[in-house]
Amino acid sequence: MNVKLAVLVVYVALLLGISWWSTRLQKQGTSNKTLQYLLAGRNMPTIIVAVLLCGLAVGGASTVGVAENAYRNGFSAGWYNAAWGTGGIVVGLFFASYLRKMNVRTIPEMMGSMFGPASRTLSVINQLLVMMTITSLQYVAGGAILSTLLPDIFSLNGGMVASAVIFIAITFIGGYWASGLSNLISVITIYVGIIVALFQTLKLFGGYGAIMAALPPKADGNGWMDLVSGLGLAVVVGYVVVMVTMAVTTQAVAQISFAAKDEKTARKGMLIGGVLILPAGFLCAMFGIVAAAMQPDLEHARMALPWVANRLSPLVGGIFLAALWAADISTAVALLMGCSTLVNEDIVKKIYRKKISEAKEMVLLRVLVLGVSVLSFILALTARDILTTITSALAITTSFTLFLAAAVYFPKLCKRAAGFPILLMSLLVWAVWTYLPRVQSASPLVLSLQGMLNGVISGTKHIIYAEWLVCGVIFIVCAVFCKEPAGRIIPDE
């Protein structure tokens, strides 16, 4: 009997059962079926808000991706999740209650109210690019986990397909209530699985001291357990800036606040969720360090955590497998709901303006889940470095966070003319930063631009600094020289 597979099957069956049961909750509260499917009728309690945020954060990047980074750089890789948790806490302290006050369903809708239809259209493009990129990487992580821990059953692509099927099924069946309730089970599974597996891992390889002794010396002269040196201070600070920026206005995060029962619930849930996120990255970094000590010549660094997991006892390995897959599922279902909400509210309804029945709209929403899933899966086939890809794409959210912060705390500085150029420049900065260095060209102009960009990269270390600089300058110029104010999005007290 394959114990690992049995544990995984039981876990998946539990999630699918919860998804089916959650359809009953869609019939309670508001009679608006679409609102129930997309936002749980705006009736999510504090604990579900917290685990939705935690589950969204602790995904493939936070487990497989952090271990991959720790395999190269050491314990400092755990800052990915600590930064994520910091972002959640910042949202809880300063923005969650304001997001819940807004009578909107999406961040692009908010942008449209402030800056007009062109800004709303560009916002959809930016948001979908960010979230579909992250969703695609959950397929990659899921495939890596299944193919390594169950190699007789799954290839890498086969594991990606299996992951996609479960992600889609949970979202398709139960909507946002299924996402919230499945995350409650997943977050418990994640932490139980990681902690149990870590204890057995340390015991299996001779304890903490033996593992540290087996590690090769680092080129920078610092230890593998140093909190900063592996990544460098600029990158660690960059993680924090990226995650705070992203957490404030990414649709998948904002949608949690939109769905909360009230403003107090949104605030408390985000704070609790942020605290829950904090330790996950450092725990998973230990698996990467163990792999670096015991198997320093892995062909792919992303296999560091699955390599360790494959050495555990069948029962603990099965629990850990469920935990790792739970991390993927919890993130992917929230992202799929966010993407589907965006497409429905900001694309379909803007193009097809005729009123359709709720029954037809529910069918449409499920078709959108399938469509977004397929596109994300295609993108997953091109994904490489998990954390680098995610933190680069997340920087696009700088424009949204700048606008929301200004709208909440400095509304007189928001000018309608600022919307489109800042949104466009945030996208262009990302595109240039990501793709220009890869262009092979003999053109003096291109070579000059590449040289300038390389100089900026060496000086700032992360795209997020360039994003804030460019967006901030344009915002200030518009605040000084433009007269027409942006539309109000925060209701008066």
Sequence and secondary structure as in RCSB ss.txt:
>XXXX:A:sequence
MNVKLAVLVVYVALLLGISWWSTRLQKQGTSNKTLQYLLAGRNMPTIIVAVLLCGLAVGGASTVGVAENAYRNGF
SAGWYNAAWGTGGIVVGLFFASYLRKMNVRTIPEMMGSMFGPASRTLSVINQLLVMMTITSLQYVAGGAILSTLL
PDIFSLNGGMVASAVIFIAITFIGGYWASGLSNLISVITIYVGIIVALFQTLKLFGGYGAIMAALPPKADGNGWM
DLVSGLGLAVVVGYVVVMVTMAVTTQAVAQISFAAKDEKTARKGMLIGGVLILPAGFLCAMFGIVAAAMQPDLEH
ARMALPWVANRLSPLVGGIFLAALWAADISTAVALLMGCSTLVNEDIVKKIYRKKISEAKEMVLLRVLVLGVSVL
SFILALTARDILTTITSALAITTSFTLFLAAAVYFPKLCKRAAGFPILLMSLLVWAVWTYLPRVQSASPLVLSLQ
GMLNGVISGTKHIIYAEWLVCGVIFIVCAVFCKEPAGRIIPDE
>XXXX:A:secstr
  HHHHHHHHHHHHHHHHHHHHHHHTTSS S HHHHHHHGGG B HHHHHHHHHHHHSSHIIIIIHHHHHHHH G
GGGHHHHHHHHHHHHHHHHTHHHHHHS  SSHHHHHHHHH HHHHHHHHHHHHHHHHHHHHHHHHHHHHHHHHHS
TTT  HHHHHHHHHHHHHHHHHHHHHHHHHHHHHHHHHHHHHHHHHHHHHHHHHTT HHHHHHHS   TTS  TT
 SSTTT HHHHHHHHHHHHHHHHH HHHHHHHHHBSSHHHHHHHHHHHHHHHTTHHHHHHHHHHHHHHH TT S 
GGGHHHHHHTTS HHHHHHHHHHHHHHHHHHHHHHHHHHHHHHIIIIIHHH  S   HHHHHHHHHHHHHHHHHH
HHHHHTT   HHHHHHHHHGGGHHHHHHHHHHHH GGG BGGGHHHHHHHHHHHHHHHHHGGG     HHHHHHH
HHHHHHHHHHSSHHHHHHHHHHHHHHHHHHH  SB    S   
